[in-house]
């Protein structure tokens, strides 16, 4: 490998990697090292690359396939394995887990912060090892606050370089407590799998369920697989039935049935019904828990349910009127009332008097393209789904439709945006401490088959 005598990670972060023909392969988002044991220097295993031509997928490039590290480019040879990168036990991500890490200088006992990391070739250039740390000592106050002294030290001149698995998870959860579930989901997506699992473990069931509903499917499956079976069932119970059904649909039939058996029957039964429909039909898209009232309910009662902050705007846009029972599948479906109509009616008026008799319900086997056309034609954000016996099964909302029409990676921010720009300062500080330069790894995949293999 042709390399500089010493390469600092700050010079590699975000740099493009090219193949032997000069074609771009991806951008460097992290460096993977094995901390080793005893006096052995941490060994570089490879690079985490972001493949922008493949949905910003994060993949692993073994260091053995890097033929040259120059000041302005990195060159690799051979094909890149396109499986999602997954951090293995014993591996450390330099940008994510070492930068900004607090350590203790062995010689003086002073506290310092790791600001940069250097690698050097060893064994005649065949391998690379972490050799130097650029650290900044804690600032001392002598009348005026000053920046701490910066210096370069050997990697073994400090204590505390090893990464503690649980560090920061509780602090991160506390700092992001007020964050919208969708924003917290994006933060979790950017974390390494290990960090993501720690944060998931620290969240309560309801909060984790809300966040899971906003995560890409790969992340959902990964997190669910890391939870104990009983807790996984509790989180599924806390999710909306349609989201729980979508997640279980990504698992094997045996695994899905095992988790359903652990759920409470009143929570599992709606999910089972949803799983019986194709995912691209009204039955597969619908939410089985819309607002349902008997015909003798009042407008005031309907508005009280609409005000429930747990309801999404689309879910609260229609109130459905049926005969008993009001649990899906209900008694005979009588019609729906638009929220705007409810606002114009006297509080003590009956909802049955405000039913929109022209709003035709859909059958559960109605295909996605027909559902979309129907909602667009009549400017609807929700539409009822009724079976052959005129029983209300649920409602398809516009967010359900968009989830299936948008690209798989739509939840990821556009290139050039930073996921933490809108976070409160205290939350951003904790997140950036854990991630380090926006370099968390990607969604999970099968573990690499050998040392340094992608």
C-alpha positions in Angstrom: 0.0 0.0 0.0 1.4 3.4 -0.9 0.5 5.7 2.0 1.7 8.8 3.8 4.0 8.0 6.7 1.1 9.0 9.0 -2.5 9.5 8.1 -4.9 11.4 10.3 -8.5 10.3 10.3 -9.7 13.9 9.9 -8.1 13.8 6.4 -10.1 10.7 5.5 -13.5 11.6 6.8 -15.9 12.3 3.8 -13.1 11.6 1.2 -14.0 9.8 -2.0 -12.7 6.3 -2.7 -12.0 5.5 -6.3 -11.4 2.2 -8.1 -8.4 1.3 -10.2 -10.1 2.9 -13.3 -10.6 6.2 -11.5 -14.4 5.7 -11.0 -15.8 6.8 -7.7 -16.8 4.0 -5.4 -18.2 5.9 -2.4 -17.3 8.3 0.5 -15.6 7.4 3.7 -18.0 7.7 6.7 -15.9 5.8 9.3 -12.9 3.7 10.0 -13.2 0.3 11.7 -10.5 -0.8 14.1 -10.0 -3.8 16.4 -8.7 -2.6 19.7 -6.6 -5.7 20.2 -5.3 -7.0 23.5 -2.2 -6.4 25.7 0.4 -4.2 24.1 -0.8 -4.7 20.5 -1.7 -1.5 18.8 -5.3 -1.2 17.5 -5.4 -2.7 14.0 -7.3 -1.1 11.1 -9.8 -3.5 9.6 -11.4 -1.4 6.9 -13.5 1.6 5.9 -17.2 2.2 6.1 -18.3 3.7 2.8 -21.5 5.4 1.9 -22.7 4.4 -1.6 -24.7 7.4 -2.8 -25.7 5.6 -6.0 -27.4 2.9 -3.9 -29.6 4.8 -1.6 -26.7 6.0 0.6 -26.1 2.4 1.7 -23.3 1.9 4.2 -20.9 -0.9 3.2 -17.6 -2.3 4.4 -14.3 -2.0 2.4 -11.6 -4.2 3.9 -8.3 -2.4 4.4 -6.6 -5.1 2.3 -8.4 -3.8 -0.8 -7.1 -0.3 -0.3 -4.1 0.0 -2.6 -3.2 3.7 -2.0 -3.9 6.4 0.5 -2.8 9.8 -0.9 -3.4 13.2 0.5 -6.3 13.8 -2.0 -7.7 10.4 -2.7 -8.1 6.8 -1.7 -7.8 4.0 -4.3 -9.3 0.5 -3.9 -9.2 -2.7 -5.9 -11.7 -5.5 -6.5 -15.5 -5.5 -6.1 -17.2 -4.0 -3.1 -19.6 -6.2 -1.3 -23.0 -4.4 -1.2 -24.3 -5.9 2.0 -25.2 -3.3 4.6 -22.3 -2.8 7.1 -22.9 -4.2 10.6 -20.5 -3.6 13.4 -19.3 -6.8 15.1 -18.4 -7.3 18.7 -14.8 -6.2 19.3 -14.9 -3.6 16.6 -14.7 0.1 17.2 -15.7 2.9 14.9 -13.1 5.7 15.1 -15.2 8.7 14.0 -18.3 7.5 15.9 -16.8 6.2 19.1 -13.3 7.5 19.6 -13.3 11.2 18.5 -14.4 13.5 21.4 -13.8 10.6 23.8 -12.5 11.7 27.2 -9.3 9.9 28.3 -6.7 10.2 31.0 -3.0 10.8 30.3 -1.1 8.1 32.1 2.0 10.3 32.7 0.2 13.1 34.5 -3.2 11.9 35.3 -4.7 14.9 33.4 -8.0 14.6 31.6 -8.0 15.1 27.8 -10.3 14.8 24.8 -9.4 12.9 21.7 -9.6 15.3 18.7 -7.9 13.2 16.0 -6.4 9.8 15.4 -3.5 8.8 13.3 -2.7 5.5 11.5 0.6 4.2 10.2 1.5 1.2 8.0 3.2 -1.7 9.7 4.6 -5.0 8.5 6.2 -3.5 5.5 3.0 -1.6 4.6 0.7 -4.7 4.4 -1.4 -3.6 7.4 -2.2 -0.3 9.2 -2.5 0.3 12.9 -3.7 3.2 15.1 -0.5 4.7 16.5 -1.0 8.3 17.6 -3.7 10.4 19.2 -4.1 14.1 18.9 -5.6 15.2 22.3 -6.6 18.4 24.0 -6.2 18.7 27.7 -9.0 20.0 29.8 -9.0 23.8 30.0 -7.7 25.4 33.2 -9.2 28.6 34.6 -6.8 31.2 35.8 -8.9 34.4 35.8 -9.8 34.0 32.2 -10.8 30.7 30.6 -8.3 29.3 28.2 -8.3 26.5 25.8 -6.5 23.4 27.0 -3.1 22.5 25.6 -3.1 20.2 22.6 -0.5 17.5 22.0 0.2 14.3 20.1 0.7 11.2 22.2 1.2 7.5 21.5 -2.0 5.4 21.5 -1.0 3.6 24.7 -0.1 6.8 26.6 -3.7 7.2 27.7 -6.3 5.3 29.7 -10.0 5.0 28.8 -9.6 4.5 25.1 -11.8 1.4 25.2 -15.4 2.2 24.3 -18.0 1.4 27.0 -21.1 -0.1 25.4 -23.6 1.7 27.7 -21.9 5.1 27.7 -24.2 7.9 26.7 -27.5 6.0 26.0 -29.2 7.3 29.1 -27.9 10.8 28.5 -29.0 10.7 24.9 -32.6 9.5 25.8 -32.8 12.3 28.4 -31.6 15.0 26.0 -34.0 13.9 23.3 -37.0 13.4 25.5 -39.0 16.3 24.0 -38.0 15.4 20.4 -40.7 14.4 17.9 -40.7 10.6 17.3 -39.8 11.1 13.6 -36.8 13.2 14.5 -35.6 10.8 17.2 -36.0 7.9 14.7 -33.7 9.7 12.3 -31.1 10.2 15.0 -31.3 6.5 15.9 -31.0 5.5 12.3 -27.7 7.5 12.1 -26.3 5.7 15.2 -24.2 2.5 15.0 -26.2 -0.7 15.6 -24.7 -1.0 19.1 -25.7 2.5 20.0 -29.1 2.1 18.4 -29.7 -1.0 20.6 -28.6 0.8 23.7 -31.0 3.7 23.1 -33.9 1.3 22.3 -33.3 -0.5 25.6 -33.4 2.8 27.4 -36.7 4.0 25.9 -40.0 2.9 27.5 -42.4 0.7 25.5 -44.7 3.5 24.3 -41.9 5.8 23.2 -40.0 3.0 21.5 -43.2 2.0 19.6 -43.7 5.6 18.4 -40.1 5.7 17.2 -40.2 2.3 15.6 -43.2 3.4 13.4 -40.9 6.1 12.0 -37.9 4.0 11.3 -37.0 2.2 8.0 -38.0 -1.5 8.0 -34.4 -2.7 8.2 -33.9 -0.8 11.5 -37.2 -2.0 12.8 -36.4 -5.6 12.3 -32.9 -5.2 13.8 -34.2 -3.5 16.9 -37.0 -6.0 17.4 -34.6 -8.8 17.1 -32.4 -7.4 19.8 -35.3 -7.2 22.3 -36.2 -10.0 24.7 -39.3 -11.8 23.3 -41.7 -10.5 26.1 -40.6 -6.9 25.5 -40.8 -7.2 21.8 -44.4 -8.3 22.2 -45.1 -5.4 24.5 -43.7 -2.9 22.0 -45.8 -4.5 19.2 -48.9 -4.1 21.3 -48.1 -0.4 21.7 -47.7 0.2 18.0 -50.6 1.0 15.7 -52.0 -2.4 14.4 -51.2 -1.6 10.8 -47.6 -0.6 11.6 -47.2 -3.8 13.8 -48.6 -5.9 10.9 -46.1 -4.3 8.5 -43.2 -5.1 10.8 -44.3 -8.7 11.5 -44.7 -9.1 7.7 -40.9 -8.6 7.4 -40.3 -11.6 9.7 -40.5 -15.3 8.9 -44.0 -16.8 9.4 -42.8 -18.8 12.4 -41.2 -15.8 14.1 -44.2 -13.6 13.5 -46.6 -16.2 15.0 -44.3 -16.7 18.0 -44.5 -12.9 18.8 -48.3 -12.8 18.1 -48.8 -15.6 20.6 -47.0 -13.5 23.3 -49.2 -10.5 22.6 -52.6 -9.9 24.4 -55.4 -11.4 22.3 -57.2 -8.0 22.0 -54.0 -6.6 20.5 -52.9 -9.6 18.4 -56.3 -10.2 16.7 -56.4 -7.0 14.7 -52.9 -7.5 13.6 -53.7 -11.1 12.5 -56.6 -9.8 10.4 -54.3 -7.2 8.8 -51.7 -9.8 7.9 -54.4 -11.8 6.1 -54.6 -9.1 3.4 -52.0 -8.2 0.7 -50.0 -5.2 1.7 -50.8 -3.3 -1.5 -54.6 -3.5 -0.9 -57.0 -1.4 1.2 -57.1 -4.2 3.7 -53.3 -4.3 4.0 -53.0 -0.5 4.2 -55.8 0.3 6.7 -55.7 1.2 10.3 -58.1 -1.1 12.2 -58.5 1.5 15.1 -60.4 4.5 13.6 -62.8 6.7 15.6 -66.1 4.7 15.8 -69.4 5.8 17.4 -72.9 4.5 17.7 -75.6 6.5 15.9 -77.0 8.0 19.2 -73.7 9.5 20.1 -73.5 13.3 20.2 -71.3 15.7 18.3 -69.7 16.7 21.6 -68.7 13.1 22.2 -67.3 12.9 18.7 -65.2 16.1 19.1 -63.9 14.8 22.4 -62.4 11.8 20.6 -61.1 13.9 17.8 -59.2 16.0 20.2 -57.2 13.0 21.4 -53.6 14.1 20.9 -52.6 10.5 20.2 -54.7 10.5 17.0 -52.9 11.6 13.8 -54.6 14.5 11.9 -55.6 12.1 9.1 -57.0 9.5 11.5 -59.0 12.3 13.3 -60.4 13.7 10.0 -63.4 11.2 9.9 -65.7 9.8 12.6 -67.4 6.5 11.6 -70.9 5.6 12.6 -71.9 1.9 13.0 -74.3 -0.4 14.8 -72.9 -2.2 17.8 -70.3 -3.5 18.3 -68.0 -0.6 17.7 -64.8 -2.7 17.7 -63.6 -3.7 14.3 -65.1 -5.6 12.6 -68.1 -3.6 13.7 -71.8 -3.9 13.3 -73.4 -2.6 10.2 -71.6 0.4 8.8 -73.9 3.5 8.6 -71.5 6.2 7.3 -68.8 8.8 8.1 -68.9 12.3 9.5 -66.2 14.8 8.4 -64.6 16.9 11.2 -65.5 20.1 9.4 -69.2 19.1 9.6 -68.9 18.3 13.3 -67.5 21.8 13.9 -70.6 23.3 12.3 -73.2 21.2 14.3 -74.6 22.0 17.8 -72.8 20.0 20.5 -75.9 18.0 21.5 -76.8 17.0 17.9 -76.6 13.3 17.0 -73.7 12.3 14.8 -76.1 10.1 12.8 -77.7 13.3 11.5 -74.4 14.5 10.0 -73.4 11.4 8.1 -72.0 11.9 4.6 -74.1 9.4 2.7 -72.2 10.0 -0.6 -68.8 8.8 0.7 -68.6 5.3 -0.6 -66.5 2.8 1.4 -63.8 0.6 -0.2 -63.6 -3.2 -0.2 -60.6 -4.7 1.5 -59.2 -6.2 -1.7 -59.2 -2.8 -3.5 -55.7 -2.3 -5.0 -53.4 0.5 -3.9 -53.6 2.3 -7.3 -57.4 2.4 -7.0 -57.3 3.6 -3.4 -54.9 6.4 -4.4 -57.1 7.5 -7.3 -60.2 7.4 -5.2 -58.7 9.6 -2.4 -57.3 12.0 -5.0 -60.5 12.3 -6.9 -62.6 13.2 -3.9 -59.9 15.1 -2.0 -59.9 12.7 1.0 -57.3 12.1 3.7 -59.1 9.0 5.0 -61.6 6.5 3.6 -63.5 3.6 5.2 -62.9 0.0 4.4 -66.0 -2.3 4.7 -66.4 -6.0 4.1 -69.2 -7.9 2.2 -71.4 -7.9 5.3 -71.3 -4.1 5.6 -69.0 -4.3 8.7 -66.4 -1.6 9.1 -62.9 -3.1 9.1 -60.8 0.0 9.3 -59.8 3.1 7.5 -57.0 3.9 5.0 -55.4 7.3 5.7 -53.2 9.4 3.4 -50.1 8.7 5.4 -50.7 4.9 5.0 -50.8 5.5 1.2 -47.7 7.7 1.1 -45.7 5.1 3.1 -46.3 2.6 0.2 -45.9 5.1 -2.7 -42.7 6.8 -1.6 -39.2 5.2 -2.1 -38.0 2.8 0.5 -35.4 5.3 1.8 -37.8 8.3 1.9 -37.4 8.6 5.7 -33.7 9.5 5.2 -32.9 13.2 4.9 -31.8 14.5 1.5 -28.1 14.6 0.8 -26.5 17.8 2.2 -28.8 18.1 5.2 -27.5 17.3 8.7 -29.9 15.3 10.9 -29.1 17.3 14.0 -29.5 20.9 12.7 -32.9 21.3 14.3 -32.1 19.6 17.6 -32.0 21.6 20.9 -28.4 22.5 21.7 -28.2 20.1 24.7 -29.5 17.2 22.6 -27.2 18.0 19.7 -24.2 18.0 22.0 -24.9 14.5 23.3 -25.7 13.1 19.8 -22.6 14.6 18.3 -20.5 13.3 21.1 -21.8 9.7 20.5 -21.6 9.9 16.7 -18.6 12.0 15.9 -18.8 13.9 12.6 -22.1 12.4 11.4 -20.4 9.0 10.8 -22.7 6.4 12.2 -22.9 3.1 10.3 -25.9 1.9 8.3 -28.7 -0.6 8.6 -28.0 -4.2 9.8 -27.0 -7.1 7.6 -25.6 -10.6 7.9 -22.3 -10.5 9.8 -19.2 -10.5 7.6 -17.9 -13.9 7.0 -14.2 -13.4 7.8 -11.7 -10.9 9.2 -11.8 -7.8 7.0 -14.4 -9.2 4.6 -17.3 -7.0 3.5 
